[in-house]
Amino acid sequence: MRIPVIDNGGQWTHREYRVLKELDVESEILPNTTAFSEIRADGIVLSGGALSLEGSETTLGRVAEWIDSSDVPVLGICVGHQFLARHFGGSVAKTGAPEFGRVRLTVDAQDDPIFRGLPAAFDVWASHNDSVVRLPPGWKGLAHSASCPVQAMADPKRPIWGVQFHPEVEHTEGGREIFRHFIAACRR
């Protein structure tokens, strides 16, 4: 099982890599400018990053090329989540109330593979000014918080998920389970 972490400049990219390694997954951190042809993967994690995508067409290196060229599962975290939304036709905007630190997450789709077996509400760690404010057409919202309408989302046609919060951070309850569920999707 090989799941690289694509580095989008996130402060916790190394934690995503470490969680995968601790869960016995072969991983590496790759710059988002790596050519798709150079990536060997059973799944891809798109890291977070400080870049604001609100109101811009900013690319994340060659991430769009990978998503469009591959059929492996993808988990976008923070700005990776926002990029997925924008790439597939949703929108990202500055929120009236940025979230930093502990946030109460409400799961709206407990039957989704990423959240299966987790509580209907639990605490997660967030760090963002921007949020997905409109889902891509056909996508499903999976979770929200008091000030973020799309804390998690999924493409119903492909194994692609985005989460605004940080499951790799120890303060996120159920974070390891979310990674385990993603790994299980990569094994299928």
C-alpha positions, 0 to 999 in steps of 0.5 A, a space after each residue: 500500500 503506497 499513499 504519498 502526501 502531496 505537499 501544498 505548504 501545510 504546517 502539518 504535512 509531516 504529521 499526515 505522512 507520520 500518521 500514514 507510516 504509523 498505520 503501516 502505509 508506505 508514504 513519502 512527501 512529494 512537492 505538488 509540482 511533481 509530474 503525475 507520471 512520477 507518482 506511484 500511488 494506491 491513494 493520494 493525500 492532498 495536504 493543507 496549506 496557508 494559500 487562500 483560494 478564495 476568489 482566485 484561480 490559483 493552482 496547487 502545482 500539478 494537483 489538477 493533472 493528478 486528479 484528472 489523470 488518476 482513478 486512485 482514492 484522494 483525501 484532501 485536507 484543508 486547502 486540499 479540500 478547498 481545491 477539490 471543491 473549486 476544481 469540481 465546480 464548487 466555490 470557496 470564500 472567506 468565512 465570517 468566523 474563521 476557525 482556529 483550534 478545537 471545533 465541534 463537528 456534526 456528522 451529517 452522513 454517518 453512513 459514508 465510509 470515512 465516518 462509519 462507526 464514528 459518533 454523530 458529533 465530536 471535536 476536531 482541530 481546525 485552522 482556516 480562514 476560507 471555507 467551501 461555501 458551495 459543494 461541487 455539483 452532485 457532491 455530498 456534504 458529509 459534516 459541518 460545524 457552527 461556522 463552516 457549512 462544509 467541513 467534509 464532502 465526498 464525490 458520489 461517483 469516485 473515491 474522493 473526499 475532502 475534510 476542512 479540519 485536520 484528522 492528522 492532529 492528535 486533538 482531532 477525535 477519531 482522526 486515526 479512524 478517518 485515516 484508517 477508513 481512507 486506507 481501506 478505500 485505497 485497498 479496494 
